[in-house]
Amino acid sequence: ADQRSSILSQILLPEAADRLGRIRLVKESRATDIENRLIMLARTGQLRSKVTEEQLKEILGAVAEQQEKEEQKIVVERRGGGWDDDDELEELMKEV
């Protein structure tokens, strides 16, 4: 945890660090995802300078898009009018 915070303090400008802190207060898992992305960018040499608040907003958008894709689900809506097991049971009950 100390190593994470020292890396983040080296790559974030103060206003970006403040924003990340506010995000952590609201949703800690999202802040952790963003921190992971920032650390990955730093380790792969993709950050040329300290991250500004605007750049952090862009990363927020990218992380949000990735989470939306992961959360997409298929919803099956059944339409009425077809036969199913309950219909057969009702027909049998009428005959009795």
C-alpha positions in Angstrom: 0.0 0.0 0.0 2.9 2.4 0.8 4.5 1.6 -2.5 1.3 2.3 -4.3 0.8 5.6 -2.7 4.4 6.6 -3.3 4.1 5.7 -7.0 0.8 7.7 -7.2 2.3 10.7 -5.5 5.1 10.7 -8.1 2.8 10.5 -11.1 -0.2 12.7 -10.1 -0.3 16.4 -9.8 -2.0 17.6 -6.5 -5.4 18.4 -8.1 -5.5 15.0 -9.8 -4.6 13.3 -6.5 -7.4 15.3 -4.8 -10.0 14.1 -7.4 -8.8 10.5 -7.0 -9.3 10.9 -3.2 -12.8 12.1 -3.7 -13.6 9.2 -6.0 -12.2 6.9 -3.3 -14.7 8.3 -0.8 -17.6 7.5 -3.1 -16.6 4.2 -4.6 -13.4 2.6 -3.5 -13.4 -0.1 -6.1 -13.5 2.4 -8.9 -10.6 4.4 -7.4 -8.6 1.2 -7.1 -9.3 0.4 -10.8 -8.1 3.9 -11.8 -5.0 3.6 -9.6 -4.1 0.2 -11.2 -4.5 1.8 -14.7 -2.3 4.7 -13.7 0.4 2.5 -12.2 0.3 0.3 -15.4 0.7 3.4 -17.6 3.7 4.5 -15.5 5.4 1.1 -15.5 5.1 0.8 -19.3 6.5 4.3 -19.8 3.3 5.7 -21.3 3.3 8.7 -19.0 5.6 11.5 -20.2 4.8 13.9 -17.3 2.7 14.0 -14.1 -1.0 13.3 -14.7 -3.2 16.4 -14.7 -6.8 16.5 -13.6 -7.9 16.6 -17.2 -5.9 13.5 -18.1 -7.3 11.8 -15.0 -10.8 12.6 -16.3 -9.9 10.9 -19.6 -8.7 7.8 -17.8 -11.9 7.8 -15.8 -13.9 7.7 -19.0 -11.8 4.8 -20.3 -12.2 2.8 -17.1 -15.9 3.5 -17.1 -16.2 2.3 -20.7 -14.3 -0.9 -19.9 -16.5 -1.6 -16.9 -19.7 -1.1 -19.0 -18.5 -3.6 -21.5 -17.8 -6.1 -18.8 -21.2 -5.5 -17.2 -23.2 -5.9 -20.4 -25.6 -8.8 -20.1 -28.0 -10.5 -22.4 -31.7 -10.1 -21.3 -34.2 -12.7 -22.7 -37.7 -11.4 -22.9 -40.3 -14.1 -23.4 -43.3 -13.1 -25.5 -46.8 -14.4 -24.7 -48.8 -16.6 -27.1 -46.5 -19.6 -27.2 -47.2 -22.9 -25.5 -45.3 -23.9 -22.4 -45.7 -26.5 -19.7 -48.1 -24.3 -17.7 -50.5 -24.2 -20.6 -50.5 -28.0 -20.9 -51.2 -28.3 -17.2 -54.2 -25.8 -17.5 -55.6 -27.9 -20.4 -55.4 -31.1 -18.4 -57.0 -29.4 -15.4 -60.0 -28.3 -17.5 -60.6 -31.9 -18.6 -60.9 -33.2 -15.1 
